[in-house]
Amino acid sequence: MCLISVIIPTWNREKTLKKAILSALNQTVDSIEVLVCDDGSTDKSENIVISLKDDRVKWIPGERGGRPAIPRNRGIKISKGQWIAFLDSDDEWMPNKLEKQLTTLTKHNHLASCTNAYRYIPNKGVSDTLLINENKSILTLDDLIKVNQVICSSTIVHKSLFLDVIGFPEGRDMRGVEDYALWLRVATKTKFAFINEPLLVYNDDPVNSERSQSTNDPNIQRKKVFSNLLIWSKNTSLEKKIIQKIYGIN
């Protein structure tokens, strides 16, 4: 078993895919695998992976599903790492991202971590950090119920948690919020060790992302996410606790 499995979902991202992969390969930690999980690409993305000639990088083919949850879950199922790290195919990591997270995870004895990020806007460049004035070092379920503060491409989660949290919800109604739904499940099992340092470059391009196919109404999004969380927790010891937190019942 390797230390970290990096899961990169992709669909027709030949212009940015190589940079994303190299940012994973250039990490200051050893023992990683990079699973490029395709969602039915019709461009030269597969050729880019093959051209790297690196045994650590694997092309995982798949039919078009139109939702990043599907290729991400495919990668989780075949991953060999003790830790699962997520990276979108248009984002890039700083070289020491994983090392800093592993150090922080060991220090706090948590099973998940996330970081801040630089926001990159196409044709404008890097503008600011994605999370503003976030001074916490730990993110709890209470924090995440208030607002999603977890950037998907910054996240690393211990693989053992996926026996309980399953994976990203794949339903069409969850497109665009599937990551938030998963982070809430994870937060019922562990706190997130948060590093308030931009350890990746997040490509803020909603027009050309899956987010363009989902609603931007935050109230509708939260209703979908909370409903999904309640369904997942039904008939478990967590159901009452989650109902209390969502509805603010003491």
N, C-alpha and C positions, 0 to 999 in steps of 0.2 A: 504493500500500500504506500502510495506517495503521500507527501505532506499536504499539498494543496491542489485541488482541482479547480481550474479557472474555466468557467462556463461563459461562452460568448455566443449569444443568439444572433443570427444575422439573416438579412434578406436584401439582396441586391445592394450591398454596401462595398463594392470593389474599390471605391475611392478612399475609404477610411479604414477598411478592415485590417490592412497590413500594419498600420500604425498602432491599432488596438492590440493586435497579437504581439508585436514587438515590445510594447510597453509591459506586457505580461512576462515575456521571455527575459526581459532585462531587469527583472526584480532582483534585489539583493538577498534573496533566499533561494535555496536549492530545493530539489525534489518537488517539481510541479509538473502538472500536465495541463495542456490547453485544449479544451474541447470546443471546437467551432461548430455549433449546432445550427444547421441550415433550416430555413423555413421555405424551401422551394425556390431558391434563387435561380435566375435565368441569365445572370451576368457571368463574369469571370472570377467570381469569388473562390470557387474550388481550386482553380488554377493558381491563385495567389497562395493558398495554403500549401499546395504541392510544391510550388517554387521555393518555399522557405527551406525545404529539405531538412526539417528538424523533427526527430522522432518524438519530441515532447508534444507536438501539435498534431491533432487528429481532426479530420473532417468528418462530421457526423451528419449524413444526408437525411432529408425529411421532406415530405410533401408540404405544400403551402397550406398553412392553417390560419395565417393572418393575425396571430396573437403570439407575442413573445413568450407567454407562459408555456406554450407547447414545446418549443425547442429547449427551453430552460429545463423543463421537467425531464425531457429525454436525456439531457446531459447529466442531471442529478442521478438518474437511475443507473447509468453506466459508469459513473465517476468512481475513481479509486482512492481519492484523497481523504485524509482525516478531516480536512476543512474544505468547504465549498465557497469559492469566491466568484462573484458575479461581475461581469464587465460587458457593457453594451458595445456593439461593433463600431460605434462612432465616437466613443470616449477613449481617454488615455490615462494610464496610471503614472504617477511619479515613481522613480526606481525604488524608493525605500518604503513604499506604501505597505506592502504585506509584512515586511520586517517590523515596522512600527506597530502594526496591529497585533501581530503575534506577541510582541513584547508587552503590550498593554493588556492583552487577554490573559497572559500568564500572571501578570501582576494582580489583576482584579479577579481572576478565576471565573470569568464569564465565558459563555459559549457563542457569543455573537459580537460583532464590532462593525462600526460604520464611521465615516469621516466627513469632513467638509470638502468642498470642491470649488475649483475655479469655474466660473460660468463663461463659456465661449459662445458668442453669437455670430453666426455666419455673416461674412462681409463687414463685420465690426471688430472682431477679435475678442480677447478676454476683457470682460467689463468689471466683474467684481466676484466675490465669493457667493456661492449659492445660498448658504445659510447665514443669515446676518444676526450678529449679537447672540449667538448660542454659546453660553458659557458653561454648560453642564458637561461633566465628564462621563455621566451615566444617563442613559435613556431608559425609562421604565414603561410598563404598559399604560400607566396613567398619563405619561407624557405623550405617548403615541396616539392614545385615544383623542387627545385634544387636537393634535395635528401631526401629520406624517413628517418626521424630521430625518427619515432614513433615505439616503440617495442610493438607488439600486446598485450602481457601478462602484460604490464604496464599500459594499457589504461583504462580510465573510462570516459564515455560520458553520458550526461544527456539524458534521454529517449525521451524527447520532440523533440530532433533533428531528430529522426528516422522517423518522419512524412514527413520530407523533404529529408533527405539523403537516405532513404529507408533501406538499409542494405548492406551486402557484396555482390558484384556481383558473381553470381553462375556459370557463363559460364565456360566450360572446358578451354577455352583460357586464363582465368584469374587466373587459379590455380597457387598459389605461389605469386601472387601480388594482390590478392583480398583485403587484408588489406590496402595496400598502396592506392588503389583506393578509399576505404571508408574514409581514413583519409583526403584525398584531398577534398572530398565532405564536411566532417565535418569542415575543415578549411575554407570553404567558408561561414560558419555560425558563427564560433567562433574561437578565438585563443586557442591554447593548452597551459595550464599552465605546464611548464616543470620543473621537479625536478631533478637536476643533482646529484642524489644520487642513488646508486644501491639498489633498494627496492625489487628486486626479483632476483632469480637465473634462468637464461635462459639456457636451455639445447641445446647446439649447436651441433646437430646430424643430419645433412642434409641427410645422407644416409638412415636413418630410419624415415624420415619425408616426408610430402607431397611435400616438395621442390624438392625431388629427381625426381619427375614426371614432373617438369617444367623446362623451359630454364633458364640458369644462365647468359645469355647474357644481360647485363644491358641496352643496346640500344633497344633490342627487348622488354624487360620488360617495359621500360619507354614509348615506342610507344603504347603498349597495354593499359597501365594505362591512358595515356593522351587521347587516343581515347575514352576510356570508360567515362572519365570525360566530354569530349565534347558532347558525346551522351546524358549523363545525364542532362547536362545544356542546351541542345538545346531548343529553344523557351522559354527560361526563361530570366529574367533580368540579369542573371549571365553570359550568353553565351559570350557576347562581352568582358567582363572583363577577363574571363578565357582564351579566345583566345589571348588576349593581353599579358597575363602573360606567357602562354606557349611559344609563339613565340617571346617574348621580344619586343612587339610593344609598343611604348610610346604613 
